[in-house]
Amino acid sequence: MKLPHQSHNCSGPGWGRHLLWLGLVLAGCEKAVETTPQAPPKRFVYVAPPPIVATHVPDGMGQWLGLLQDLQEQISALEERFQEASSLHRETAFEDLLKVDPNTLDNDQLAYLWHFADKGYFTLEREIMVKLLTDQANRAPATITAPSNIAERAQVLAERYEGHLKDLQLAVEMYGKTKEAEFSIPNQLNAEQTDILKGMVAEKLAQARQECITLDLRIEQLQGRTKADEEMPQPAL
């Protein structure tokens, strides 16, 4: 069944107003889907590596110091892009939206929930976590396991910086996939069409909740592997 609609974009000028509107509806919503309480969402939180502070540059360190500073500049630039790309997820309570009863919403609000579920907004941050943890687990360890001098320590640090850079690039890319996604808001619908839309949204939300549970289990498994790796002896820097 094809519904009459208007096209919208997540970066349009009315986006913030509609999110506020939907948030107010949720705040006053008395009916909610009964779900098993879930743990807090697994969010990707980027922690920048420590800054380079050099008061003395030993012989042979100039090249390494230049590389480290260059990597740090790239990381700083990506941090800004990351903050912009992840802003919608930081400002929107997607975990609460997952629990909404579609029967309490009007057509416009139903269309927003459909869009969020259809484009993967509810699972995106979990998917980022899975990808990051998988990449980190498969990433080659430092080529020098026991650095004995400052040059070797700089090499190990540069490899870690490169890992941070790859993680940021991945997160920015994955967040960006949903930013410009267009979606439709139906025009006037009759009662039958509205019921169909509510059923479609309820099915999408149920699917998203199940995907979140599956992703949470995968994250726990990967974090267990990461913790085990961290408990192994690490080179002193």
N, C-alpha and C positions, 0 to 999 in steps of 0.2 A: 504494500500500500504506500503510495507516494503522498507525502504531506506537503501542502503549500508552505513555503518558508522564506525567510530573509537570511542573507549571508552576513556573518559576523567574523571578527578576527580578534584574537587574544591581545593584540597590541593596539587595538583601537582606542579612541578617547573615552568611550563609555565603559571600558573594561572594569576600572576600579569601582565605578558606581554600581555596576551589576553584581560584582563580588560583595560589596557592602550590603546590597539588597538581599542577596542570598544568605549572607551571614546573619542578618537581622531575622530572617525567616527561621533559620536554624535555631537561633537563640530562643525564639518563642515557640518552638515546635514541641508539642506535647507527646506526639506519637513518634516512635523510633523503631527501627527494625531490631528485633531481638537477636543479638549475636553474642557469641562467647567473648568475654573480655580479652582484649589483645594487649600484648606488651607495647610499650612506646615504639613508634616507628623507627626503623633502622635508617638514620639519616647519614648522608655523607657529609662530614664536617672536615674541611681541609685545615690542616695545621702546617703553617709554613716552617721551613727549616730555619735554624738560627742564622742571623746575619753574619757576614764576614767582617771581622775587625782585625786589621793587621797593623801593628805598630812597628814591626821589623820584618823584612822580607829576606830570608836567607838566600844564598846563591842557589840558582836553579829553580827557585819557587815562583819567579815572576810569571812564567807561562801558566802554571797551575792556578795562581791567584787570579790572573786574567780570565781563565776559563770559569772559575767559580763565580766571579763577579758577573760575568756574562749570563751564566745560568740563573743567578739570582735576579737579574734584571728581567729575564724572560718570565720567571716565576711571578714577579711582582705585577707584570702586565697581565698575566693570565689570572691572577687573583682578582683583579678588577673585573675582568670578563666573567669570572665565575660568580662574583657577587651579583652582577646584573642578570646572568642567565638563571640563577637559582632563586631570584627574588620572589617570584610567584609562589614557589613551594614554601618559602620561609614565611610568607604573609598569609597563606591560605591553609585552613585546618582541613586538609584532605581526609585525615583519619575520621573526623567528625562527619564529613559529607558522606562517607561510606555507610554510615549508620542511619541515614535519613530514610524516612518512609515516603516513597514517591506519592502516595495518596494525599499527603499534606501540602503538596506543591502545585503551583499553577504551571501552565504550558511553558512559559519562558524559563522558569527555574528547572523544569524537567529537561528542557533542551540543554541547559548548561551541564547538568549532571550526566546526560547522555554523552555530551562532548568529552567531558573529563574522563569518563570510563572508556569510551571508544578510542580515544587517543593515548591512553596509557598514563594519564596523570597520577592515578592512584598507586600505580606500581613502579613508577619511574625511578624514585630514589632507591627503592629496594633493588631494582635492576642495576643501577649504578653501583651499589654496594657489592652485588654479586660479581659484576665485571671487574671492579677494582681488586677485590679480594682474590679472584681467580688469577688476574694478571700478576698480582704481587706474589702469589704462591708459585707461579711458573717463572717468575723473573730470576734470571741467573744471579747467583750470589756474588758478592764482591770478589774480584779477581785476586785480591790480596787479602788473605784471611787473618794475617798477623802483621800489620804494618810496623816496620821497625824504625822508620825515620819520617820526618815531616812531609817529604814528597810523597811517600806511599800513603800516608794518612790523607793527604790532599786528594789523591786519586780515589780512595775509598769514598771520601766525602762528595767528590764530583759525581760518582756513580749513584750515590743516594739522591743528590740533587736532580739528576736526570730521571730517577724514578719518580720523584715528586712532580717533576714537569710533565711526565707522561700521564700521571694520575689526573692532574689538573686539566690537561688537554682532553682526556677522555670524558671527564665530568662535564666540561663546557660543551663538548660536542653532543652528548646525550641530552643535556638539558635543552639545548637549542632545537632539538627535533620537534618539540611541542610548542615552542614560542609563537611561531607564525601560522599555526594550523587554523584554517578557517572552519567554521561550523555554521549550522543553520538553526534559526528559531522559527517554529511553525507559526503561520498566521492563524486566524480564527479557526478553531476545530470544534466539531460537534461532540456530543457526549461519547459516542462510540469511538471516534478517533482519539479522544483524550484517554479513554480507558486503554486503548491499544498502546499509546505512547507510555502510559504509566507501567504497563506490563513489560514493555521493552526496556525501560529504565531499570525496573526492579531486577530483571534478568541480568542486565549488564553489571549492576552493583553486586549482585550475588557472585557473579563470575570474578569480579575484581577482588572481592573479599577472599575468595578461595585462592586466587593467584597470590595474594599477599601472604596467606598462611604458608603456601608452598615456598615462596621466596624467603620468608623468615626462617624456615627450617634449613634452607640451603645456606643462608648467611651464618647461622649458628654452626653448621658443619665447617664452613670455611674459616670462621673465626677460631674454631678449635684447632684447626691446622696451623693457623697463624700463631696462636698462643704457644703451641708446641715448638714451632720454629724459634720463637723469641726466647724460649727457655734454654735453647742451645747456647754454648759459649759464643760470645760476639767479640770482634776485634775492638781493642781499646782505641778511642780517638781523642 
